[in-house]
Amino acid sequence: MIEMDGPFYRVSAPGFEMMIPAWEGYDPEVADQADATITLPDGTRRYAQFMTLGVVSGIMDRWQETGEHLNGRYFSCSDLVIIRQPGFASMVAAIQDMIASGDIEHACGLLPPEDEEDAG
C-alpha cells in the first residue's frame, strides 16, 4: 500500500515499510530511481538506493562527457539495488526477496534507530 506521509511516500508491505521522498513529478508506477529508508518489524532501519539499468547507463554516459569516473568507465555507489523494471512494485519485490534470503544485511546499509537519529 502506498500513501503520502508529508513529503514522503510511505510504502507498506508484509514484513517492512519503506519511506521514499516524494520528488516533484515523481510517479510511483514508473519511478526509475529512488532513495528509501526501510524499516523492519523489529525497528531495524536500512537504506537503499534503487536505480534501473537505464538510469545507471545515463549517469555513465553523462560522466563520459564530464570526465568523472574515468570518463564514465565505471560506476560505484554504496547501498545500490539495481532493478530491471521501474516502479515501487519492483522495489518492494526486491526488498521482500532480500529479506527472505538474508541478503538485505549485506546489500542495504544499516541506519541508526529512529530515536537516535532524531536526537542528533
Residue, then its C-alpha position, 0 to 999 in steps of 0.5 A: m500500500i502506498e500513501m503520502d506521509g508529508p513529503f514522503y511516500r510511505v510504502s507498506a508491505p508484509g514484513f517492512e515499510m519503506m519511506i521514499p521522498a516524494w520528488e516533484g513529478y515523481d510517479p510511483e508506477v514508473a519511478d526509475q530511481a529512488d532513495a528509501t529508508i526501510t524499516l523492519p518489524d523489529g525497528t531495524r532501519r536500512y537504506a537503499q538506493f534503487m536505480t534501473l539499468g537505464v538510469v545507471s547507463g545515463i549517469m555513465d554516459r553523462w560522466q563520459e562527457t564530464g570526465e568523472h569516473l574515468n570518463g564514465r568507465y565505471f560506476s560505484c555507489s554504496d547501498l545500490v539495488i539495481i532493478r530491471q523494471p521501474g516502479f515501487a512494485s519492483m522495489v518492494a519485490a526486491i526488498q521482500d526477496m532480500i529479506a527472505s534470503g538474508d541478503i538485505e544485511h549485506a546489500c542495504g546499509l544499516l541506519p541508526p534507530e529512529d530515536e537516535e537519529d532524531a536526537g542528533 
